[in-house]
Amino acid sequence: MATASASVFPVKRCQQVQSMMYDLMEWRSQLLSGTLPKDELKELKQKVTSKIDYGNKILELDLIVRDEDGNILDPDKTSVISLFHAHEEATNKITERIKEEMSKDQPDYASYSRMSSSPTHSLYVFVRNFVCRIGEDAELFMSLYDPQKSTIISENYLVRWGSRGFPKEIDMLNNLKVVFTDLGNKDLSRDKIYLVCQIVRVGRMDLKDSNSKKYTQGLRRPFGVAVMDITDIIKGKAESDEEKQHFIPFHPVVAENDFLHSLLSKVTASKGDSGGQGLWVTVKMLVGDVIQTRKDYPHLVDRTTVVARKLGFPEIIMPGDIRNDIYITLLYGDFDKYNKTTQRNVEVIMCVCDEEGKV
């Protein structure tokens, strides 16, 4: 049974232990992610053991002595003198740590300060599901879009969706994650930012064609778009939670020769019923570039997470960041009908070749 004096736990101490538990859970996620190099892994283990020992001390629990690698010393295999020195060294480290904590009169605003002053941000997007009555394979191109300037500001994230309602790569089920990086303070200050998903149907020329002998295969036709206004999420004015799912309604393409910006204007102004068709996604704003987000958010950004960078260079170019990009926008095409009375179907394929013509 606990005594009366032990039942009273100071609020400040409770908050301190809570903060330590949060740190330990975050570090545990980093250890389990398997993305840390050997030297950082060793350093992180030492931080974890140091935090545990410090917590045991302030909670008046038994002191645990460890070796240089953070492993608990076995008293059956360690001499008495070695155990004594280990106890002495551990006690001195914890005493210094307590003095450092007591000297801090101000609360820890490090995370908030880093959020507000960081020059680089990232947007994490997890595609939970896609429901659309297409009947054929589809390709989903997701990107960030500035409606004021009518420009796409990020690389595309491609999701190949099968006709049966599952990703084409079945091993990607429940793992369709992307992080849009290099978002600077100028991007956060844009008037509007949309998360745009362009749906392209891959299959027949005309869905109504029921004659199997006339089937055309593998043709890519615009099918629809899904648009979500993420301005408040980007600016931190709305909830940014990786567990909250957002539904983005699907809007079919009526005129296939519409430009993207005119189509988006129609979609955002429309309030029609999508019939339950669309995307389910979770989004979260992250602080830092790719390297920093993999370190701080290993449970979200791991080796399988696709990285979609901003078109053009970020506001701050980090050392070792090498990019060779060329951006080409196909505006329109003018093709001769020759002897035909109607326009022909034309497919344009672009590729990059070397001097010998090899792709």
FENDAWO-V952495 format. One record per pair of residues at least 12 apart in sequence whose ideal C-beta (glycine too) atoms are under 10 Angstrom apart, sorted by the first residue. I is the first residue (numbers start at 1). J is the second residue. D is the distance in whole Angstrom. If there is no record, write none. Layout:
{{I & J & D} {I & J & D}}
This chain:
{{6 & 60 & 9} {9 & 59 & 10} {13 & 58 & 7} {13 & 59 & 9} {15 & 107 & 9} {16 & 54 & 10} {16 & 55 & 9} {16 & 58 & 7} {16 & 101 & 8} {17 & 55 & 7} {17 & 58 & 8} {17 & 59 & 7} {19 & 107 & 10} {19 & 108 & 8} {20 & 51 & 6} {20 & 52 & 9} {20 & 54 & 8} {20 & 55 & 5} {20 & 58 & 9} {20 & 59 & 10} {21 & 51 & 9} {21 & 55 & 8} {23 & 47 & 8} {23 & 48 & 9} {23 & 51 & 6} {23 & 55 & 10} {24 & 47 & 10} {24 & 48 & 7} {24 & 51 & 6} {24 & 52 & 7} {24 & 55 & 8} {25 & 299 & 10} {26 & 296 & 8} {26 & 297 & 9} {26 & 298 & 8} {26 & 299 & 9} {27 & 44 & 6} {27 & 45 & 9} {27 & 47 & 7} {27 & 48 & 5} {27 & 51 & 8} {27 & 298 & 10} {28 & 44 & 10} {28 & 48 & 8} {28 & 298 & 10} {28 & 299 & 10} {29 & 296 & 10} {29 & 297 & 8} {29 & 298 & 5} {29 & 299 & 5} {29 & 300 & 9} {29 & 302 & 10} {30 & 44 & 6} {30 & 47 & 10} {30 & 48 & 10} {30 & 294 & 9} {30 & 295 & 7} {30 & 296 & 8} {30 & 297 & 9} {30 & 298 & 5} {30 & 299 & 9} {31 & 44 & 6} {31 & 45 & 7} {31 & 48 & 8} {31 & 298 & 9} {32 & 298 & 8} {32 & 299 & 8} {32 & 302 & 10} {33 & 294 & 8} {33 & 295 & 9} {33 & 297 & 10} {33 & 298 & 4} {33 & 299 & 7} {33 & 300 & 10} {33 & 301 & 9} {33 & 302 & 6} {33 & 303 & 8} {34 & 298 & 9} {34 & 302 & 8} {34 & 303 & 8} {35 & 294 & 6} {35 & 295 & 8} {35 & 298 & 6} {35 & 301 & 9} {35 & 302 & 6} {35 & 303 & 6} {36 & 294 & 9} {36 & 295 & 8} {36 & 298 & 8} {40 & 295 & 8} {42 & 68 & 10} {42 & 69 & 7} {42 & 70 & 8} {44 & 70 & 10} {44 & 295 & 10} {45 & 69 & 7} {45 & 70 & 5} {45 & 71 & 9} {46 & 66 & 9} {46 & 68 & 9} {46 & 69 & 8} {46 & 70 & 6} {47 & 70 & 9} {48 & 70 & 7} {49 & 64 & 8} {49 & 66 & 6} {49 & 69 & 9} {49 & 70 & 4} {49 & 71 & 9} {49 & 72 & 9} {49 & 90 & 10} {50 & 66 & 9} {50 & 70 & 8} {50 & 90 & 10} {50 & 93 & 7} {50 & 94 & 9} {50 & 97 & 7} {51 & 97 & 9} {52 & 64 & 8} {52 & 66 & 10} {52 & 70 & 9} {53 & 65 & 9} {53 & 66 & 8} {53 & 70 & 10} {53 & 90 & 6} {53 & 91 & 10} {53 & 93 & 8} {53 & 94 & 6} {53 & 97 & 9} {54 & 93 & 9} {54 & 94 & 6} {54 & 97 & 5} {54 & 98 & 8} {54 & 101 & 8} {55 & 94 & 10} {56 & 94 & 9} {57 & 90 & 9} {57 & 91 & 9} {57 & 93 & 10} {57 & 94 & 5} {57 & 95 & 9} {57 & 97 & 8} {57 & 98 & 7} {58 & 94 & 9} {58 & 97 & 10} {58 & 98 & 7} {58 & 101 & 9} {63 & 86 & 10} {63 & 87 & 7} {63 & 90 & 6} {63 & 91 & 7} {63 & 94 & 8} {64 & 86 & 10} {64 & 87 & 10} {64 & 90 & 8} {65 & 78 & 9} {65 & 82 & 9} {65 & 83 & 6} {65 & 84 & 9} {65 & 85 & 9} {65 & 86 & 4} {65 & 87 & 5} {65 & 88 & 9} {65 & 89 & 8} {65 & 90 & 5} {65 & 91 & 9} {66 & 86 & 7} {66 & 89 & 10} {66 & 90 & 7} {67 & 82 & 10} {67 & 86 & 8} {73 & 86 & 6} {73 & 87 & 10} {73 & 90 & 10} {111 & 287 & 8} {111 & 296 & 10} {114 & 287 & 6} {114 & 288 & 8} {114 & 292 & 9} {114 & 296 & 9} {115 & 236 & 8} {115 & 285 & 9} {115 & 286 & 10} {115 & 287 & 5} {115 & 288 & 10} {116 & 236 & 9} {116 & 287 & 9} {117 & 185 & 10} {117 & 287 & 10} {118 & 184 & 10} {118 & 185 & 9} {118 & 286 & 10} {118 & 287 & 5} {118 & 288 & 6} {118 & 289 & 9} {118 & 292 & 8} {118 & 316 & 10} {119 & 183 & 10} {119 & 184 & 6} {119 & 185 & 7} {119 & 288 & 9} {119 & 289 & 9} {119 & 314 & 8} {119 & 315 & 6} {119 & 316 & 5} {119 & 318 & 10} {120 & 181 & 7} {120 & 182 & 6} {120 & 183 & 7} {120 & 184 & 6} {120 & 185 & 9} {120 & 187 & 10} {120 & 286 & 10} {120 & 287 & 8} {120 & 288 & 6} {120 & 289 & 5} {120 & 290 & 9} {120 & 292 & 8} {120 & 293 & 9} {120 & 310 & 10} {120 & 314 & 6} {120 & 315 & 8} {120 & 316 & 7} {120 & 318 & 8} {121 & 180 & 9} {121 & 181 & 8} {121 & 182 & 9} {121 & 183 & 4} {121 & 184 & 8} {121 & 185 & 8} {121 & 187 & 8} {121 & 188 & 7} {121 & 234 & 8} {121 & 236 & 10} {121 & 285 & 6} {121 & 286 & 7} {121 & 287 & 6} {121 & 288 & 7} {121 & 289 & 9} {121 & 293 & 9} {122 & 179 & 5} {122 & 180 & 6} {122 & 181 & 5} {122 & 182 & 8} {122 & 183 & 6} {122 & 284 & 9} {122 & 285 & 8} {122 & 286 & 4} {122 & 287 & 8} {122 & 288 & 7} {122 & 289 & 7} {122 & 290 & 7} {122 & 292 & 8} {122 & 293 & 5} {122 & 297 & 9} {122 & 300 & 10} {122 & 301 & 8} {122 & 307 & 9} {122 & 308 & 10} {122 & 309 & 10} {122 & 310 & 10} {123 & 144 & 7} {123 & 154 & 9} {123 & 178 & 9} {123 & 179 & 7} {123 & 180 & 4} {123 & 181 & 8} {123 & 183 & 7} {123 & 187 & 10} {123 & 193 & 9} {123 & 195 & 8} {123 & 230 & 7} {123 & 233 & 8} {123 & 234 & 7} {123 & 240 & 9} {123 & 283 & 6} {123 & 284 & 8} {123 & 285 & 6} {123 & 286 & 7} {123 & 308 & 9} {124 & 177 & 7} {124 & 178 & 8} {124 & 179 & 5} {124 & 180 & 8} {124 & 181 & 10} {124 & 240 & 9} {124 & 242 & 7} {124 & 282 & 8} {124 & 283 & 7} {124 & 284 & 5} {124 & 285 & 8} {124 & 286 & 6} {124 & 293 & 8} {124 & 297 & 7} {124 & 300 & 5} {124 & 301 & 7} {124 & 305 & 8} {125 & 142 & 7} {125 & 144 & 10} {125 & 157 & 7} {125 & 176 & 9} {125 & 177 & 7} {125 & 178 & 5} {125 & 179 & 7} {125 & 180 & 7} {125 & 195 & 7} {125 & 197 & 10} {125 & 228 & 10} {125 & 230 & 9} {125 & 242 & 10} {125 & 246 & 10} {125 & 279 & 10} {125 & 281 & 6} {125 & 282 & 8} {125 & 283 & 5} {125 & 284 & 8} {125 & 305 & 10} {125 & 306 & 10} {125 & 308 & 9} {126 & 174 & 9} {126 & 175 & 9} {126 & 176 & 7} {126 & 177 & 5} {126 & 178 & 8} {126 & 179 & 10} {126 & 242 & 7} {126 & 243 & 10} {126 & 245 & 9} {126 & 280 & 9} {126 & 281 & 6} {126 & 282 & 5} {126 & 283 & 8} {126 & 284 & 8} {126 & 300 & 8} {126 & 305 & 9} {127 & 140 & 8} {127 & 142 & 8} {127 & 157 & 9} {127 & 159 & 6} {127 & 161 & 9} {127 & 167 & 9} {127 & 172 & 9} {127 & 174 & 10} {127 & 175 & 9} {127 & 176 & 4} {127 & 177 & 8} {127 & 178 & 8} {127 & 197 & 9} {127 & 248 & 10} {127 & 279 & 7} {127 & 280 & 8} {127 & 281 & 6} {127 & 282 & 9} {128 & 174 & 8} {128 & 176 & 8} {128 & 245 & 6} {128 & 246 & 9} {128 & 247 & 10} {128 & 279 & 8} {128 & 280 & 4} {128 & 281 & 6} {128 & 282 & 6} {129 & 165 & 9} {129 & 166 & 10} {129 & 173 & 10} {129 & 174 & 9} {129 & 176 & 9} {129 & 245 & 9} {129 & 247 & 10} {129 & 278 & 9} {129 & 279 & 7} {129 & 280 & 4} {129 & 281 & 9} {130 & 159 & 7} {130 & 161 & 6} {130 & 165 & 8} {130 & 166 & 9} {130 & 167 & 9} {130 & 176 & 9} {130 & 197 & 9} {130 & 199 & 8} {130 & 226 & 9} {130 & 248 & 10} {130 & 250 & 9} {130 & 277 & 9} {130 & 278 & 8} {130 & 279 & 5} {130 & 280 & 8} {130 & 281 & 9} {131 & 165 & 7} {131 & 247 & 10} {131 & 250 & 8} {131 & 274 & 10} {131 & 275 & 9} {131 & 276 & 7} {131 & 277 & 6} {131 & 278 & 7} {131 & 279 & 8} {131 & 280 & 8} {132 & 161 & 8} {132 & 165 & 9} {132 & 199 & 7} {132 & 201 & 10} {132 & 223 & 8} {132 & 224 & 7} {132 & 226 & 9} {132 & 250 & 5} {132 & 252 & 9} {132 & 274 & 9} {132 & 275 & 10} {132 & 276 & 10} {132 & 277 & 5} {132 & 278 & 7} {132 & 279 & 9} {133 & 165 & 10} {133 & 250 & 9} {133 & 252 & 10} {133 & 275 & 8} {133 & 276 & 10} {133 & 277 & 7} {134 & 161 & 8} {134 & 162 & 10} {134 & 163 & 7} {134 & 165 & 9} {134 & 199 & 8} {134 & 201 & 6} {134 & 202 & 9} {134 & 203 & 9} {134 & 207 & 8} {134 & 223 & 6} {134 & 224 & 9} {134 & 250 & 10} {134 & 252 & 10} {134 & 277 & 9} {135 & 163 & 6} {135 & 201 & 9} {135 & 203 & 8} {135 & 204 & 9} {135 & 207 & 7} {136 & 161 & 10} {136 & 162 & 9} {136 & 163 & 5} {136 & 201 & 6} {136 & 202 & 6} {136 & 203 & 4} {136 & 204 & 7} {136 & 207 & 7} {136 & 217 & 10} {136 & 219 & 10} {136 & 221 & 9} {136 & 223 & 9} {137 & 160 & 7} {137 & 161 & 7} {137 & 162 & 6} {137 & 163 & 5} {137 & 164 & 9} {137 & 168 & 7} {137 & 200 & 10} {137 & 201 & 8} {137 & 202 & 4} {137 & 203 & 6} {137 & 218 & 9} {137 & 220 & 10} {138 & 159 & 9} {138 & 160 & 8} {138 & 161 & 5} {138 & 162 & 8} {138 & 163 & 8} {138 & 168 & 9} {138 & 199 & 6} {138 & 200 & 6} {138 & 201 & 6} {138 & 202 & 6} {138 & 203 & 9} {138 & 220 & 10} {138 & 221 & 10} {138 & 223 & 7} {138 & 224 & 9} {139 & 156 & 10} {139 & 158 & 6} {139 & 159 & 7} {139 & 160 & 6} {139 & 161 & 7} {139 & 168 & 9} {139 & 198 & 8} {139 & 199 & 8} {139 & 200 & 5} {139 & 201 & 8} {139 & 202 & 6} {139 & 220 & 7} {139 & 223 & 9} {140 & 156 & 9} {140 & 157 & 8} {140 & 158 & 7} {140 & 159 & 4} {140 & 160 & 8} {140 & 161 & 6} {140 & 167 & 10} {140 & 176 & 9} {140 & 197 & 5} {140 & 198 & 7} {140 & 199 & 6} {140 & 200 & 8} {140 & 226 & 8} {140 & 279 & 8} {141 & 155 & 10} {141 & 156 & 5} {141 & 157 & 7} {141 & 158 & 6} {141 & 159 & 8} {141 & 196 & 8} {141 & 197 & 7} {141 & 198 & 4} {141 & 199 & 8} {141 & 200 & 7} {141 & 225 & 10} {142 & 154 & 9} {142 & 155 & 10} {142 & 156 & 7} {142 & 157 & 4} {142 & 158 & 8} {142 & 159 & 7} {142 & 176 & 10} {142 & 178 & 7} {142 & 180 & 9} {142 & 195 & 7} {142 & 196 & 7} {142 & 197 & 5} {142 & 198 & 8} {142 & 226 & 9} {142 & 248 & 10} {142 & 279 & 9} {142 & 281 & 9} {142 & 306 & 10} {142 & 308 & 8} {143 & 155 & 7} {143 & 156 & 5} {143 & 157 & 7} {143 & 178 & 10} {143 & 180 & 8} {143 & 194 & 9} {143 & 195 & 8} {143 & 196 & 6} {143 & 197 & 8} {143 & 198 & 8} {143 & 308 & 7} {143 & 311 & 9} {144 & 156 & 10} {144 & 157 & 10} {144 & 180 & 6} {144 & 183 & 8} {144 & 187 & 8} {144 & 190 & 10} {144 & 193 & 6} {144 & 194 & 7} {144 & 195 & 6} {144 & 196 & 7} {144 & 230 & 8} {144 & 234 & 9} {144 & 308 & 8} {144 & 310 & 8} {144 & 311 & 9} {145 & 192 & 9} {145 & 193 & 7} {145 & 194 & 4} {145 & 195 & 8} {145 & 196 & 4} {145 & 198 & 10} {145 & 227 & 8} {145 & 230 & 10} {145 & 260 & 8} {145 & 261 & 9} {145 & 264 & 7} {146 & 187 & 9} {146 & 190 & 6} {146 & 191 & 8} {146 & 192 & 7} {146 & 193 & 6} {146 & 194 & 8} {146 & 261 & 10} {147 & 190 & 9} {147 & 191 & 8} {147 & 192 & 5} {147 & 193 & 8} {147 & 194 & 6} {147 & 196 & 9} {147 & 227 & 9} {147 & 229 & 9} {147 & 231 & 10} {147 & 261 & 7} {147 & 264 & 6} {147 & 265 & 8} {147 & 268 & 7} {148 & 190 & 7} {148 & 191 & 5} {148 & 192 & 6} {148 & 193 & 9} {149 & 190 & 8} {149 & 191 & 9} {149 & 192 & 10} {149 & 261 & 9} {150 & 259 & 9} {150 & 260 & 8} {150 & 261 & 4} {150 & 262 & 9} {150 & 264 & 8} {150 & 265 & 9} {151 & 260 & 10} {151 & 261 & 8} {151 & 311 & 8} {151 & 329 & 9} {152 & 194 & 10} {152 & 196 & 7} {152 & 198 & 10} {152 & 260 & 8} {152 & 261 & 10} {152 & 311 & 7} {152 & 327 & 10} {152 & 329 & 9} {153 & 180 & 9} {153 & 182 & 10} {153 & 183 & 9} {153 & 187 & 7} {153 & 190 & 8} {153 & 193 & 8} {153 & 194 & 10} {153 & 310 & 6} {153 & 311 & 6} {153 & 312 & 8} {154 & 178 & 10} {154 & 180 & 5} {154 & 181 & 9} {154 & 182 & 8} {154 & 183 & 8} {154 & 187 & 9} {154 & 193 & 10} {154 & 195 & 10} {154 & 196 & 10} {154 & 308 & 5} {154 & 309 & 7} {154 & 310 & 5} {154 & 311 & 6} {154 & 312 & 10} {155 & 178 & 10} {155 & 180 & 8} {155 & 181 & 9} {155 & 182 & 10} {155 & 306 & 9} {155 & 307 & 9} {155 & 308 & 4} {155 & 309 & 5} {155 & 310 & 8} {155 & 311 & 7} {155 & 325 & 9} {155 & 327 & 10} {156 & 178 & 10} {156 & 196 & 10} {156 & 197 & 10} {156 & 198 & 8} {156 & 308 & 7} {157 & 176 & 9} {157 & 177 & 9} {157 & 178 & 4} {157 & 179 & 9} {157 & 180 & 8} {157 & 197 & 9} {157 & 306 & 6} {157 & 307 & 9} {157 & 308 & 5} {158 & 178 & 9} {158 & 200 & 10} {158 & 306 & 8} {158 & 308 & 9} {159 & 172 & 8} {159 & 176 & 6} {159 & 178 & 9} {159 & 197 & 9} {159 & 199 & 10} {159 & 279 & 10} {159 & 306 & 9} {160 & 172 & 9} {160 & 202 & 9} {161 & 176 & 10} {161 & 199 & 8} {161 & 200 & 10} {161 & 202 & 9} {163 & 201 & 10} {163 & 202 & 9} {163 & 203 & 8} {168 & 202 & 10} {171 & 304 & 10} {172 & 304 & 8} {175 & 302 & 10} {175 & 304 & 6} {175 & 305 & 9} {176 & 281 & 9} {176 & 304 & 10} {176 & 305 & 10} {176 & 306 & 9} {177 & 242 & 10} {177 & 282 & 9} {177 & 300 & 7} {177 & 301 & 8} {177 & 302 & 8} {177 & 304 & 7} {177 & 305 & 5} {177 & 306 & 7} {178 & 281 & 10} {178 & 301 & 10} {178 & 305 & 7} {178 & 306 & 4} {178 & 307 & 7} {178 & 308 & 5} {179 & 284 & 9} {179 & 286 & 7} {179 & 289 & 10} {179 & 290 & 7} {179 & 293 & 6} {179 & 294 & 9} {179 & 297 & 9} {179 & 300 & 8} {179 & 301 & 5} {179 & 305 & 6} {179 & 306 & 7} {179 & 307 & 6} {179 & 308 & 7} {179 & 309 & 10} {180 & 195 & 9} {180 & 230 & 10} {180 & 234 & 10} {180 & 283 & 10} {180 & 286 & 10} {180 & 306 & 10} {180 & 307 & 8} {180 & 308 & 5} {180 & 309 & 8} {180 & 310 & 7} {181 & 286 & 9} {181 & 288 & 9} {181 & 289 & 6} {181 & 290 & 5} {181 & 291 & 10} {181 & 292 & 10} {181 & 293 & 8} {181 & 301 & 10} {181 & 307 & 6} {181 & 308 & 7} {181 & 309 & 5} {181 & 310 & 7} {181 & 314 & 8} {182 & 289 & 7} {182 & 290 & 9} {182 & 307 & 10} {182 & 308 & 9} {182 & 309 & 5} {182 & 310 & 4} {182 & 311 & 9} {182 & 312 & 8} {182 & 313 & 8} {182 & 314 & 4} {182 & 315 & 8} {182 & 316 & 9} {182 & 317 & 10} {182 & 321 & 9} {182 & 323 & 10} {183 & 234 & 7} {183 & 285 & 9} {183 & 286 & 10} {183 & 289 & 10} {183 & 309 & 10} {183 & 310 & 6} {183 & 314 & 8} {183 & 315 & 9} {184 & 310 & 8} {184 & 313 & 10} {184 & 314 & 6} {184 & 315 & 4} {184 & 316 & 7} {185 & 315 & 7} {185 & 316 & 10} {186 & 315 & 7} {187 & 234 & 7} {187 & 310 & 7} {187 & 314 & 9} {187 & 315 & 9} {188 & 231 & 10} {188 & 234 & 6} {188 & 235 & 6} {188 & 236 & 8} {188 & 285 & 9} {189 & 234 & 10} {189 & 235 & 8} {190 & 231 & 8} {190 & 234 & 8} {190 & 235 & 9} {191 & 231 & 8} {192 & 229 & 7} {192 & 230 & 9} {192 & 231 & 5} {192 & 234 & 10} {192 & 268 & 9} {193 & 228 & 10} {193 & 229 & 8} {193 & 230 & 6} {193 & 231 & 5} {193 & 232 & 10} {193 & 233 & 9} {193 & 234 & 5} {193 & 235 & 9} {194 & 227 & 5} {194 & 228 & 7} {194 & 229 & 6} {194 & 230 & 7} {194 & 231 & 8} {194 & 264 & 7} {194 & 267 & 10} {194 & 268 & 8} {195 & 226 & 9} {195 & 227 & 7} {195 & 228 & 5} {195 & 229 & 8} {195 & 230 & 5} {195 & 233 & 9} {195 & 234 & 10} {195 & 246 & 9} {195 & 248 & 7} {195 & 279 & 9} {195 & 281 & 8} {195 & 283 & 7} {196 & 225 & 7} {196 & 226 & 8} {196 & 227 & 6} {196 & 228 & 8} {196 & 230 & 10} {196 & 248 & 9} {196 & 260 & 8} {196 & 263 & 10} {196 & 264 & 7} {196 & 267 & 9} {197 & 224 & 9} {197 & 225 & 7} {197 & 226 & 4} {197 & 227 & 8} {197 & 228 & 8} {197 & 248 & 7} {197 & 250 & 9} {197 & 278 & 9} {197 & 279 & 6} {197 & 281 & 9} {198 & 222 & 7} {198 & 223 & 9} {198 & 224 & 8} {198 & 225 & 6} {198 & 226 & 8} {198 & 227 & 10} {198 & 253 & 9} {198 & 260 & 7} {198 & 263 & 9} {198 & 264 & 10} {199 & 222 & 8} {199 & 223 & 5} {199 & 224 & 5} {199 & 225 & 7} {199 & 226 & 7} {199 & 250 & 7} {199 & 251 & 9} {199 & 252 & 9} {199 & 253 & 8} {199 & 277 & 10} {199 & 278 & 10} {199 & 279 & 9} {200 & 220 & 5} {200 & 221 & 7} {200 & 222 & 6} {200 & 223 & 6} {200 & 224 & 9} {200 & 253 & 10} {201 & 219 & 8} {201 & 220 & 7} {201 & 221 & 5} {201 & 222 & 8} {201 & 223 & 4} {201 & 224 & 9} {201 & 253 & 9} {202 & 217 & 9} {202 & 218 & 6} {202 & 219 & 7} {202 & 220 & 5} {202 & 221 & 8} {202 & 223 & 9} {203 & 215 & 8} {203 & 216 & 8} {203 & 217 & 7} {203 & 218 & 7} {203 & 219 & 7} {203 & 220 & 9} {203 & 221 & 8} {204 & 216 & 6} {204 & 217 & 7} {204 & 218 & 9} {204 & 219 & 7} {204 & 221 & 8} {205 & 217 & 10} {205 & 219 & 5} {205 & 221 & 7} {205 & 345 & 7} {206 & 219 & 10} {206 & 221 & 9} {207 & 221 & 9} {207 & 223 & 9} {216 & 345 & 9} {218 & 347 & 10} {219 & 345 & 8} {219 & 347 & 8} {220 & 347 & 8} {221 & 253 & 9} {221 & 256 & 7} {222 & 252 & 10} {222 & 253 & 5} {222 & 255 & 10} {222 & 256 & 5} {222 & 257 & 9} {222 & 258 & 8} {222 & 260 & 9} {222 & 263 & 9} {223 & 250 & 9} {223 & 252 & 7} {223 & 253 & 6} {223 & 256 & 9} {224 & 249 & 10} {224 & 250 & 5} {224 & 251 & 6} {224 & 252 & 4} {224 & 253 & 5} {224 & 254 & 10} {224 & 263 & 9} {224 & 267 & 9} {224 & 274 & 10} {224 & 277 & 8} {224 & 278 & 9} {225 & 248 & 10} {225 & 249 & 10} {225 & 250 & 8} {225 & 251 & 6} {225 & 252 & 9} {225 & 253 & 7} {225 & 258 & 10} {225 & 260 & 8} {225 & 263 & 6} {225 & 264 & 7} {225 & 266 & 9} {225 & 267 & 6} {226 & 247 & 9} {226 & 248 & 4} {226 & 249 & 6} {226 & 250 & 5} {226 & 251 & 7} {226 & 267 & 8} {226 & 274 & 9} {226 & 277 & 9} {226 & 278 & 5} {226 & 279 & 5} {226 & 281 & 9} {227 & 248 & 7} {227 & 249 & 8} {227 & 250 & 10} {227 & 251 & 8} {227 & 263 & 9} {227 & 264 & 6} {227 & 267 & 5} {227 & 268 & 6} {227 & 270 & 10} {228 & 246 & 6} {228 & 247 & 9} {228 & 248 & 5} {228 & 249 & 9} {228 & 268 & 10} {228 & 278 & 10} {228 & 279 & 8} {228 & 281 & 8} {228 & 283 & 8} {229 & 248 & 10} {229 & 268 & 8} {230 & 246 & 9} {230 & 281 & 10} {230 & 283 & 6} {230 & 285 & 9} {233 & 246 & 9} {233 & 283 & 6} {233 & 284 & 8} {233 & 285 & 6} {234 & 283 & 9} {234 & 285 & 7} {235 & 285 & 9} {236 & 285 & 7} {238 & 283 & 10} {238 & 285 & 10} {239 & 283 & 10} {239 & 284 & 10} {240 & 282 & 10} {240 & 283 & 7} {240 & 284 & 5} {240 & 285 & 5} {240 & 286 & 9} {241 & 282 & 7} {241 & 283 & 9} {241 & 284 & 6} {242 & 282 & 5} {242 & 283 & 8} {242 & 284 & 4} {242 & 286 & 10} {242 & 297 & 9} {242 & 299 & 9} {242 & 300 & 6} {243 & 282 & 7} {243 & 284 & 9} {244 & 281 & 10} {244 & 282 & 6} {244 & 283 & 8} {244 & 284 & 9} {245 & 279 & 10} {245 & 280 & 5} {245 & 281 & 7} {245 & 282 & 6} {245 & 283 & 10} {246 & 278 & 10} {246 & 279 & 8} {246 & 280 & 7} {246 & 281 & 6} {246 & 282 & 7} {246 & 283 & 7} {247 & 274 & 9} {247 & 276 & 9} {247 & 278 & 6} {247 & 279 & 7} {247 & 280 & 6} {247 & 281 & 8} {248 & 274 & 9} {248 & 278 & 5} {248 & 279 & 4} {248 & 280 & 8} {248 & 281 & 6} {249 & 267 & 9} {249 & 270 & 9} {249 & 271 & 10} {249 & 272 & 8} {249 & 273 & 8} {249 & 274 & 4} {249 & 275 & 9} {249 & 276 & 9} {249 & 277 & 7} {249 & 278 & 4} {249 & 279 & 8} {250 & 267 & 10} {250 & 274 & 5} {250 & 275 & 8} {250 & 276 & 9} {250 & 277 & 4} {250 & 278 & 4} {250 & 279 & 7} {251 & 263 & 8} {251 & 264 & 9} {251 & 266 & 8} {251 & 267 & 5} {251 & 268 & 9} {251 & 270 & 7} {251 & 272 & 7} {251 & 274 & 7} {251 & 277 & 9} {251 & 278 & 9} {252 & 274 & 9} {252 & 277 & 9} {253 & 266 & 10} {253 & 267 & 10} {254 & 266 & 8} {257 & 332 & 9} {259 & 331 & 9} {259 & 332 & 9} {282 & 300 & 10} {284 & 297 & 8} {284 & 300 & 7} {286 & 300 & 7} {286 & 301 & 7} {288 & 301 & 10} {289 & 307 & 10} {289 & 309 & 10} {289 & 314 & 8} {289 & 316 & 9} {289 & 318 & 7} {289 & 321 & 8} {290 & 305 & 9} {290 & 307 & 6} {290 & 309 & 8} {290 & 318 & 10} {290 & 321 & 10} {291 & 318 & 8} {291 & 320 & 10} {291 & 321 & 10} {292 & 318 & 10} {293 & 305 & 9} {293 & 307 & 9} {294 & 307 & 10} {309 & 321 & 10} {309 & 323 & 8} {309 & 325 & 9} {311 & 325 & 8} {311 & 327 & 6} {312 & 325 & 8} {312 & 327 & 8} {313 & 325 & 9} {326 & 352 & 8} {328 & 350 & 7} {328 & 352 & 10} {330 & 348 & 7} {330 & 350 & 8} {333 & 346 & 7} {333 & 348 & 7} {335 & 348 & 9}}
